[in-house]
Amino acid sequence: MRKSKRRCASSSSDTHKRSRRQGCKLSACRADFRGRPVRQETPCFGSRSERGIDCQSRCSFKGIPALEREVLLVERRTPRLVDASPVTARIVKIVWSDGIAEHRDISPILANHRSLIRLRIDDALFVGVRVVEDGTGLEWSDGSKISATSLLALPRSEMSNQEFRNVMDDLHISIEALSLLLGLSKRVISDYRAAKAVPKHVALALRYVAERSDRLVL
């Protein structure tokens, strides 16, 4: 019985030495080579140069390969712009390649970049907005540009009274409940449902609630 134990110990030692000679630098593989074979479900985590065919050949033991993982890369394509025109102040009407037209207030983008300072104060320059040739953004005659990705990331802060009513209907929320949720009076909520202009902060807050409607329990 003692001899068999010694053989197992020597076998484990030989396995560990072979793994060292093979040069596997992965900590996950080194842990499994300490006296026991690599299990198939043990992943190999390492740099790009340590993964792939070379890593799998080094991290295999007695015909049991290391875990092979399939990676699916999904490319998210940004829609193209087809048209743009100034509306008022620093609001631009843009039309996407999928046919959706919307108004975007780009003043936060202009205020966040020093290179766009002229567009903040020069109305004559701003009204010359146009879509770049490949539709990936907006540009002006002085060379200023705003990418389509930045426009998509910009939250919509404009909301009409009709949209305000529609959002409330979709949420099945009463005037009293919304007034408590937003910290506004019931009369102000009624005015926004009627004809009073919806402020930006209220529009942003209501859209935030609408986007999380699946979590809202009232």
Backbone as a ProteinNet text record, in pm:
[ID]
protein_1_A
[PRIMARY]
MRKSKRRCASSSSDTHKRSRRQGCKLSACRADFRGRPVRQETPCFGSRSERGIDCQSRCSFKGIPALEREVLLVERRTPRLVDASPVTARIVKIVWSDGIAEHRDISPILANHRSLIRLRIDDALFVGVRVVEDGTGLEWSDGSKISATSLLALPRSEMSNQEFRNVMDDLHISIEALSLLLGLSKRVISDYRAAKAVPKHVALALRYVAERSDRLVL
[TERTIARY]
83.6	0	86.3	193.5	282.2	348.3	381.9	446.7	353.7	227.6	133.1	118.3	122.3	113	233.7	351	472.7	467.5	411.2	398.9	307.7	197.6	106	172.8	250.7	318.8	421.1	495.5	596.3	531.3	416.3	344.1	297.5	246.4	202.9	319.7	434.1	553.1	600.6	598.2	638.7	545.3	415.6	317.5	345.7	373.7	401.9	527.5	631.2	755.1	731.6	651.8	624.7	551.3	455.4	381.9	474.1	573.3	668.6	755.5	797.4	880.4	802.6	670.7	590.9	574.2	600.9	603.8	469.1	371.2	240.3	248	214.2	226.1	93	-10.7	-141.7	-161.5	-207.8	-223.3	-328.6	-435.7	-541.5	-488.5	-397.1	-342.2	-241	-160.2	-60.4	-129.2	-243.4	-313.9	-362.1	-402.4	-453.4	-342.8	-220.3	-110.8	-43.5	-95.9	-36.5	-89.9	-48.9	-82	-212.7	-284.2	-406.6	-421.4	-483.9	-496.3	-588	-573.9	-658.9	-799.9	-895.3	-1034.6	-1083.8	-1175	-1218.7	-1291.2	-1355.9	-1431.5	-1346.6	-1213.8	-1127.1	-1088.9	-1129.6	-1095.6	-954	-899.7	-766.7	-781.8	-742.9	-751.7	-612.4	-588.7	-456.5	-461.7	-346.6	-340.3	-372.4	-384.3	-419.1	-314.6	-187.6	-80.6	-80.3	-143.2	-143.1	-263.5	-360.9	-476.7	-461.1	-560.2	-558.8	-498.9	-450.5	-402.1	-282.3	-189.9	-69.4	-105	-199.8	-239.3	-307.9	-393.5	-465.5	-370.5	-265.9	-170.2	-88.1	-52	26.7	-57.8	-184.8	-268.6	-349.8	-308.2	-376.4	-295.4	-365.2	-297.1	-367.8	-294.4	-345.9	-469	-462.1	-568.9	-689.6	-688	-801.7	-769.8	-834.8	-802	-857	-797.4	-851.9	-984.1	-1058.1	-1190.8	-1183.1	-1265.4	-1272.4	-1398	-1379.5	-1491.7	-1514.7	-1641.6	-1678.3	-1717.8	-1663.8	-1691.1	-1766.8	-1882.9	-1965	-1951.3	-1898.8	-1881.2	-2000.7	-2067.1	-2183.6	-2148.3	-2163.6	-2132.7	-2259.8	-2253.5	-2367.8	-2344.4	-2423.1	-2404.5	-2484.2	-2420.8	-2485.9	-2562.1	-2690	-2764.6	-2704.3	-2721	-2665.3	-2764.1	-2709	-2791	-2810.7	-2930	-2957.6	-2992.3	-3033.9	-3070	-3061.5	-3032.9	-3025.4	-3057.3	-3130.5	-3165.3	-3183.9	-3144.5	-3160.2	-3307.1	-3346.4	-3484.5	-3488.9	-3439.9	-3433.3	-3326.7	-3272.2	-3163.5	-3056.2	-3029	-2930.4	-2995.7	-3119.5	-3193.8	-3186.4	-3157.2	-3143	-3243.5	-3307	-3393.4	-3308.3	-3302.2	-3222.1	-3310.5	-3274.3	-3346.8	-3248.5	-3283.6	-3197.3	-3228.3	-3137.9	-3152.9	-3270.9	-3318.3	-3434.9	-3566.3	-3557.1	-3676.5	-3724.2	-3663.2	-3704.7	-3651	-3740.4	-3701.9	-3727.1	-3634.1	-3648.4	-3571.5	-3607.2	-3537.6	-3439.8	-3318.6	-3216.1	-3154.3	-3154.1	-3088.6	-2941.3	-2853	-2711.6	-2630.4	-2698.9	-2627	-2539.1	-2580.4	-2488.6	-2357.5	-2363.7	-2241.5	-2153.9	-2215	-2138.6	-2072	-2142.2	-2087.3	-1977.7	-1969.5	-1874.5	-1742.5	-1733.1	-1610.8	-1566.5	-1443.7	-1392.3	-1378.5	-1355.3	-1338.2	-1467.6	-1581.7	-1710.8	-1763	-1672.1	-1714.9	-1779.5	-1734.9	-1793.2	-1939.2	-1973.8	-2112.6	-2205.9	-2151.3	-2234.8	-2282.8	-2200.4	-2229	-2256.7	-2215	-2228.8	-2352.4	-2462.8	-2586.9	-2574.5	-2505	-2489.2	-2413.5	-2316.5	-2241.6	-2327.1	-2405.6	-2483.2	-2588.4	-2653.1	-2761.1	-2707.4	-2577.8	-2519.1	-2490.4	-2557.8	-2535.4	-2570.5	-2491.7	-2516.9	-2465.7	-2511.5	-2470.4	-2341	-2246.5	-2121.8	-2152	-2057.4	-2080.9	-2122.8	-2062.7	-2095.6	-2206.6	-2264.9	-2377.5	-2343.2	-2217.7	-2175.7	-2175.1	-2228.8	-2231.4	-2274.1	-2262.5	-2293.2	-2164.2	-2164.8	-2047.1	-2089.3	-1994.8	-2016.7	-1901.2	-1917.1	-1819.2	-1683.8	-1677.9	-1549.4	-1473.8	-1529.2	-1464.3	-1514.1	-1604.1	-1658.4	-1743.7	-1737	-1811.2	-1866.8	-1981.9	-2042.5	-2081.9	-2037.8	-2062.5	-2207.1	-2252.4	-2386.8	-2397.3	-2286.4	-2285.2	-2314	-2256.6	-2281.5	-2426.3	-2484.6	-2624.8	-2716.6	-2682.9	-2764.2	-2755.9	-2636.5	-2616.9	-2679.9	-2710.2	-2767.1	-2912.7	-2948.6	-3088	-3182.3	-3300	-3401.1	-3462.6	-3449.3	-3500.3	-3622.9	-3669.9	-3789.9	-3909.2	-4022.1	-4143.3	-4265.6	-4350.2	-4473.7	-4579.9	-4685.9	-4794.3	-4863.4	-4873.6	-4934.3	-4849.9	-4718.4	-4629.8	-4635.2	-4647.1	-4658.5	-4781.1	-4892.8	-5015.6	-5000.8	-4936.6	-4920.6	-4835.8	-4728.4	-4641.7	-4718.1	-4797.5	-4876.5	-4977.2	-5037.7	-5133.4	-5064.1	-4944.8	-4871.1	-4829.1	-4796.9	-4756.2	-4874.6	-4996.9	-5117.6	-5099.7	-5049.7	-5021.8	-5112.3	-5165.5	-5257.3	-5181	-5253.4	-5193.4	-5138.5	-5213.6	-5170.1	-5044.1	-5041.2	-4924.2	-4800	-4816.7	-4702.3	-4653.4	-4744.4	-4703.5	-4618.3	-4653.1	-4573.9	-4439.9	-4440.2	-4318.2	-4216.2	-4262.7	-4172.8	-4155.9	-4232	-4222.1	-4282.3	-4388.9	-4458.6	-4602.9	-4666.5	-4806.5	-4895.9	-5015.9	-5111.3	-5153.6	-5157.7	-5196.2	-5091.2	-4962.6	-4855.9	-4861.7	-4886.7	-4898.4	-5015	-5125.7	-5242.1	-5208.9	-5130	-5090.8	-5002.8	-4912.5	-4827.5	-4910.2	-5016.2	-5105	-5186.9	-5206.5	-5289.1	-5205.1	-5150	-5079.1	-4949.4	-4918.6	-4797.6	-4673.8	-4569	-4446.1	-4383.1	-4343.1	-4281.9	-4133.4	-4086.9	-3944.5	-3855.8	-3729.8	-3635.8	-3619.4	-3607.1	-3581.6	-3700.8	-3821.3	-3940.2	-3947.2	-3915.2	-3914.7	-3812.9	-3693.6	-3589.9	-3632.3	-3693	-3736.2	-3846.7	-3940.2	-4051.3	-4003.7	-3909.5	-3854.5	-3775.4	-3707.5	-3634.8	-3731.9	-3845.1	-3945.9	-4004.1	-4029.5	-4089.6	-3996.6	-3866.8	-3770.6	-3759.9	-3798.3	-3793.8	-3934.4	-4026.2	-4166.1	-4186.2	-4098.3	-4113.2	-4078.5	-4006.8	-3969.7	-4062.6	-4150.8	-4237.3	-4360.3	-4378.8	-4495.1	-4570.7	-4686.3	-4767	-4908.3
-120.4	0	124.4	121	236.1	262	152.5	168.8	238.9	200.7	262.5	410.4	445.7	588.1	662.8	603.9	668.1	687.6	587.8	601.3	717.4	731.3	843.1	975.7	980.9	1105.2	1140.1	1038.5	1064.5	1101.4	1036.9	1070.8	1215.2	1259.1	1398.4	1493.2	1453.2	1537.3	1548.7	1434	1435.9	1523.1	1515.2	1597.5	1745.1	1782.2	1921.9	1969.3	1881.8	1920.3	1937.4	1845.2	1856.6	1986.4	2022.9	2147.1	2267.8	2265.2	2375.1	2383.6	2264.7	2265.4	2316.1	2287.8	2333.9	2484.3	2548.8	2695.3	2761.5	2694.6	2756.6	2863.9	2987	3099.6	3136.4	3062.7	3099.5	3045.8	3133	3092.9	2984.3	2993.1	2892.7	2755	2749.7	2622.7	2570.6	2659.7	2615.9	2551.8	2609	2554.6	2413.6	2386.1	2254.3	2153.3	2198.3	2107	2064.6	2110.9	2074.4	1939	1835.2	1701.2	1647	1721.6	1665.5	1713.6	1634.3	1672.8	1792.5	1857.6	1972.1	1924.7	1990.4	1958.2	2035.4	1976.9	2038.7	2170.3	2184.2	2306.5	2420.6	2399.1	2503.9	2599.2	2724.9	2819.1	2869.3	2918.1	2977.6	3126.9	3202.3	3347.6	3402.8	3477.4	3533.8	3640.4	3690.5	3793.6	3733.1	3817.9	3772.4	3675.2	3700.8	3615	3479.3	3469.8	3345.2	3258.7	3312.8	3234.6	3181.4	3099.4	3047.3	2908	2871.2	2735	2704.3	2798.8	2776	2748.1	2824.8	2807	2672.2	2633.6	2508.2	2390.2	2398	2288.5	2276.4	2390.8	2386.6	2343.1	2381.5	2358.1	2230.2	2135.5	2008.3	1901.4	1802.1	1697.1	1565.4	1467.9	1334.4	1341.6	1424.1	1430.9	1510.5	1571.2	1653.6	1798.8	1859.9	1998.2	2097.4	2216.5	2325.4	2372	2444.4	2487.7	2574.2	2539.7	2618.6	2703.5	2831.9	2924	2992.8	3002.1	3071.4	3214.2	3309.3	3450.4	3506.6	3562.9	3621.3	3772.2	3830.7	3975.6	4035.3	4130.9	4196	4340.1	4377.2	4513.7	4597.3	4705	4795.2	4913.3	4918.2	5021.9	5146.8	5261.2	5388.6	5431	5467.8	5512.8	5640.4	5659.7	5775.9	5891.9	6010.5	6130.7	6158.3	6203.7	6236.8	6384.2	6449.9	6592	6658.6	6788.6	6868.9	7013.4	7078.8	7220.2	7286.3	7413.6	7484.6	7516.8	7516.7	7547	7680.2	7679.7	7801.2	7784.5	7897.5	7893.6	7796.3	7691.5	7590.5	7453.2	7457.1	7334.3	7303.7	7179.1	7136.8	7026.3	7035.8	6927.6	6832.7	6707.1	6608.9	6494.5	6440.4	6326.7	6212.5	6094.9	5977.9	5894.6	5804.5	5720.2	5624.9	5597.2	5510.2	5586.7	5717.2	5797.8	5875.6	5856.3	5926.8	6069.5	6165.8	6306.6	6355.1	6432	6479.8	6608.7	6680.1	6802.5	6771.4	6820.9	6798.9	6931.3	6956.8	7074.8	7039.6	7094.2	7058.8	7157.5	7247	7345	7279.5	7164.8	7102.5	7056.4	7007.5	6965.4	7085.6	7194.2	7315.1	7371.6	7365.3	7419.9	7332.4	7208.8	7114.5	7106.8	7178.3	7172.2	7313.7	7345.2	7478.1	7499.9	7393.5	7406.5	7449.1	7437.7	7474.8	7607.1	7689.1	7812.6	7910.3	7911.2	8003.7	7971.4	7844.9	7806	7849.3	7877.8	7923	8065.8	8148.3	8292.2	8342.8	8268.7	8314.3	8249.9	8324.9	8272	8248.4	8338	8324.2	8196	8161.3	8037.6	7915.6	7924.1	7808.4	7767.2	7864	7830.7	7760.5	7759.9	7691	7544.5	7485.6	7345.6	7256.5	7152.5	7056.2	6919.1	6817.7	6679.7	6651.2	6584.1	6547.2	6448.5	6432.9	6356.4	6212.3	6147.4	6006.7	5990	6100.5	6093.7	6057.9	6068.8	6029.3	6145.9	6261.2	6373.6	6502.5	6612.5	6746.5	6825.4	6922.9	7006.8	7148.4	7242.2	7382	7433.6	7552.5	7606.9	7634.5	7651.5	7678.3	7550	7434.4	7306.7	7236.5	7298.8	7236.7	7115.9	7012.5	6889.5	6830.6	6765.6	6689.6	6554.6	6447	6313.5	6269.6	6176.5	6120.8	6043	5983.5	5910.3	6003.6	6123.7	6221.6	6267.1	6280.2	6320.9	6212.9	6086.1	5977.3	5969	5995.9	5987.9	6105.4	6211.5	6331.2	6305	6318.2	6293.2	6397.4	6354.5	6446	6525	6655.2	6742.7	6821.3	6797	6865.8	6771.4	6823.9	6742.9	6830.6	6787.8	6862.1	6824.2	6901.6	6872	6740.5	6713.1	6586.8	6467.9	6480.9	6373.2	6357.2	6468.2	6463	6381.6	6407.9	6333.4	6186.5	6160.7	6022.4	5940.3	6003.4	5931.8	5898.6	5993.6	5967.7	5855	5853.9	5747.5	5612.1	5609.6	5483.1	5430	5521.7	5482	5451.1	5485.8	5469.3	5538.6	5661.5	5736.1	5859.2	5885.7	5997.2	6127.8	6238.6	6370	6380.6	6332.4	6339.9	6256.2	6134.8	6047.9	6107.6	6164.9	6223.9	6349	6425.5	6545.7	6509	6398.7	6353.1	6295.1	6228.7	6165.9	6269.9	6377.5	6481.1	6598.1	6601	6711.6	6839.5	6827.4	6943.2	6943.5	7059.2	7068.7	7006.1	6967.3	6908.2	7009.6	7136.5	7239.4	7252.8	7244.7	7254	7135.6	7016.8	6898.6	6915.7	6969.8	6993.6	7094.7	7195.9	7296.1	7233.9	7142.6	7075.4	6984.3	6930.3	6847.2	6932.1	7058.3	7146.4	7215.2	7333.4	7409.3	7472.1	7462	7524	7447.3	7521.6	7458.4	7371.1	7251.1	7157.5	7190.6	7225.7	7257.5	7136.3	7164.8	7057.2	6958.2	7010.3	6919.7	6828.1	6877.5	6795	6689.1	6730.4	6635.5	6524.1	6559.8	6460	6366.1	6422.3	6340	6243.2	6291.1	6205.3	6096.2	6128.8	6026.6	5922.5	5968.1	5874	5773.7	5823.5	5735.9	5643	5696	5615	5502.9	5531	5429.1	5315.8	5341.3	5239.2	5200.1	5206.4	5177	5033.8	4942.1	4803.2	4781.9	4878.6	4868.6	4951.2	5031.9	5121.6	5046.8	5040.8	4974.8	5076.8	5118.4	5216.2	5162.6
0	0	0	75.9	81.8	-52.5	-122.6	-254	-352.1	-349.5	-442.3	-413.4	-283.1	-249.8	-299.8	-288.9	-337	-488.4	-557.9	-702	-738.8	-666.6	-693.3	-667.1	-558.2	-526.4	-631.8	-676.5	-779.9	-910.8	-940.6	-1062.8	-1060.2	-943.4	-931.1	-946.8	-889.1	-899.2	-1042.3	-1115.8	-1256.6	-1339.1	-1308.4	-1380	-1359.1	-1235.4	-1203.5	-1275.8	-1280.1	-1348.7	-1497.9	-1557.7	-1700.6	-1732	-1644.9	-1669.3	-1661.9	-1572.2	-1561.2	-1686.5	-1736.1	-1856.4	-1976.8	-1978.7	-2091.3	-2090.5	-1976.7	-1971.9	-1959.4	-1900.2	-1883.4	-1776.5	-1811.8	-1719.9	-1654.9	-1684.8	-1634.6	-1493.9	-1401.4	-1262.4	-1248.2	-1328.7	-1320.2	-1358.1	-1457.4	-1501.5	-1400.8	-1342.8	-1244.6	-1124.2	-1085.1	-969.5	-996.6	-1119.8	-1151.1	-1176.1	-1198.8	-1222.5	-1091.2	-978.3	-850.4	-803.2	-872.7	-829.1	-881	-969	-1024.6	-1167.7	-1252	-1393.4	-1411.6	-1524.4	-1556.6	-1581.1	-1514.4	-1539.3	-1660.6	-1732.3	-1856.5	-1834.1	-1716	-1693.4	-1639	-1622.9	-1571.4	-1683.6	-1679.9	-1787.2	-1774.1	-1885.4	-1887.2	-1904.4	-1803.9	-1811.4	-1828.4	-1931.4	-1953.9	-2058.5	-2097.7	-2199.2	-2334.9	-2433.5	-2567.2	-2621.4	-2590	-2638.9	-2569.6	-2449.8	-2375.3	-2407.7	-2483.2	-2519.4	-2659.9	-2699.4	-2834.7	-2840.7	-2960.5	-2983.1	-2894.7	-2881.3	-2802.7	-2657.1	-2602.7	-2463.6	-2445	-2539.6	-2526.7	-2533.1	-2615.3	-2624.2	-2496.8	-2434.9	-2312.6	-2193.7	-2192.4	-2076.7	-2088.6	-2170.9	-2182.3	-2109.9	-2057.2	-1981.5	-2008.1	-2060.5	-2090.1	-2179.7	-2282.4	-2380.3	-2338.9	-2221.3	-2176.9	-2207.7	-2307.2	-2343.7	-2244.1	-2242.9	-2160.8	-2219.5	-2140.9	-2183.1	-2307.8	-2406.3	-2528.9	-2521.8	-2527	-2516.6	-2650.1	-2688.4	-2810.5	-2774.7	-2847	-2822.7	-2941.6	-2916.1	-3020.7	-3014.7	-3120.6	-3128.2	-3200.4	-3135.9	-3193.5	-3225.7	-3349	-3391.3	-3387.5	-3311.6	-3301.3	-3394.6	-3498.2	-3598.9	-3563.3	-3579.6	-3554	-3678.6	-3666.6	-3784.2	-3842.3	-3970.3	-4039.2	-4040.7	-4049.3	-4065	-4212.8	-4247.8	-4387.8	-4406.3	-4298.3	-4311.9	-4175.7	-4178	-4055.3	-4088.8	-3998.1	-4017.8	-3882.7	-3870	-3742	-3716	-3590.6	-3554	-3480.4	-3357.1	-3277.7	-3170.6	-3127.6	-3028.3	-3076.5	-2999.4	-3039.6	-3055.8	-3105.4	-3132.8	-3282.1	-3313.7	-3452.5	-3482.5	-3596.4	-3643.1	-3726.9	-3685.9	-3757.9	-3804.9	-3919.7	-3977	-3993.3	-3937.7	-3944	-4067.4	-4097	-4215.7	-4204.6	-4083.7	-4066.6	-4075.3	-4108.3	-4129.6	-4008.7	-3894.1	-3771.6	-3772.5	-3751	-3741.6	-3598.5	-3544.3	-3407.8	-3388	-3282.4	-3244.6	-3132.4	-3146.5	-3044.3	-3002.9	-2873	-2817.8	-2795.5	-2878.4	-2870.5	-2786.2	-2715	-2633.2	-2525.8	-2463.5	-2366.9	-2431.2	-2554.9	-2623.6	-2654.1	-2698	-2729.9	-2604.6	-2492.5	-2368	-2309.2	-2353.4	-2295.1	-2372.5	-2484.9	-2566.6	-2604.9	-2571.6	-2604.1	-2754	-2827.8	-2972.6	-3041.9	-2970.8	-3029.3	-2975.7	-2920.5	-2855.3	-2953.2	-3078.2	-3176.7	-3202.8	-3200.2	-3226.1	-3114.3	-2996.4	-2886.3	-2907	-2972	-2978.3	-3118.5	-3220	-3358.1	-3421.3	-3427	-3483.8	-3633.8	-3701.9	-3846.5	-3881.1	-3799.6	-3821.8	-3790.2	-3683.6	-3640.2	-3742.8	-3805.7	-3900.1	-4025.2	-4043.3	-4159	-4133.2	-4036.3	-4003	-4122.5	-4141.4	-4249.3	-4206.6	-4278.7	-4250.8	-4325.8	-4258.9	-4325.7	-4437.1	-4526.9	-4649.5	-4623.4	-4525.4	-4499	-4395.9	-4349.3	-4257.3	-4114.5	-4077	-3942.1	-3842.6	-3881.1	-3788.2	-3855	-3778.6	-3827.9	-3840.1	-3930.1	-3946.5	-3981.8	-3962.9	-3995.1	-4079.8	-4132.9	-4227.4	-4164.7	-4031.4	-3967.3	-3932.9	-3972.1	-3944.2	-3818.7	-3744.3	-3623.3	-3661.2	-3578	-3605.1	-3475.8	-3488.2	-3379.3	-3436.2	-3373.6	-3426.1	-3401.7	-3485.2	-3468.2	-3337.4	-3294.8	-3167.8	-3050.7	-3054.1	-2948.6	-2948.7	-3066.8	-3075.8	-3019.4	-3044.9	-2992.3	-2839.8	-2786.4	-2641.5	-2568	-2640.4	-2577.7	-2539.7	-2412.1	-2372.1	-2430	-2464.3	-2518.9	-2405.4	-2413.3	-2306.8	-2349.3	-2471.5	-2519.5	-2508.3	-2460.2	-2449.1	-2470.4	-2561.2	-2587.1	-2484.7	-2481.4	-2387.9	-2422.8	-2552.1	-2594.8	-2549.7	-2564.1	-2520.8	-2369.6	-2297.9	-2152.2	-2111.9	-2178	-2148.5	-2186.4	-2300.6	-2346.2	-2248.5	-2197.8	-2103.5	-1975.9	-1927.6	-1807.6	-1831.4	-1949.2	-1980.8	-1988.7	-2049.2	-2061	-1923.7	-1833.7	-1699.2	-1608	-1654.5	-1572.5	-1437.3	-1443	-1321.6	-1315.5	-1199	-1180.5	-1160.3	-1167.7	-1146.6	-1004	-909.7	-770.2	-747.2	-805.2	-786.9	-852.8	-972.7	-1041.2	-969.1	-911.8	-838.8	-717.9	-651	-537.1	-583	-697.4	-748.3	-793.1	-857.5	-909	-813.4	-704.5	-610.3	-662.8	-739.8	-797.3	-749.5	-761.6	-720.8	-827.7	-785.9	-880.4	-986.5	-948.6	-1044.9	-1155.1	-1118.2	-1218.4	-1314.2	-1261.1	-1346.7	-1444.3	-1395	-1481.7	-1590.7	-1556.5	-1656.5	-1764.9	-1725.8	-1825.2	-1915.9	-1863.1	-1945.2	-2041.2	-2006.1	-2089.8	-2197.1	-2165.5	-2268.4	-2219.9	-2090.4	-2038.1	-2085.6	-2124.6	-2173.6	-2064.8	-2103.4	-2008.5	-1994.7	-1875.3	-1856.9	-1885.4	-1913.1	-1946.7	-1833.1	-1709.4	-1598.6	-1571.9	-1598.9	-1581	-1691.1	-1814	-1926	-1903.6	-1857.7	-1831.3	-1718.9	-1613.9	-1500.6	-1541.9	-1621.9	-1663.2	-1759.2	-1846.3	-1935.7	-1856.6	-1753.5	-1667.5	-1604.4	-1558.2	-1498.8	-1604.8	-1724	-1830.5	-1875.6	-1880.5	-1923.3	-1822.6	-1698.9	-1594.5	-1550.5	-1645.1	-1613	-1568.2	-1612.8	-1572.1	-1425.3	-1367	-1225.1	-1136.3	-1198	-1122.5	-1076	-946.6	-888.6	-804.3	-852.8	-780.3	-760.8
[MASK]
++++++++++++++++++++++++++++++++++++++++++++++++++++++++++++++++++++++++++++++++++++++++++++++++++++++++++++++++++++++++++++++++++++++++++++++++++++++++++++++++++++++++++++++++++++++++++++++++++++++++++++++++++++++++++

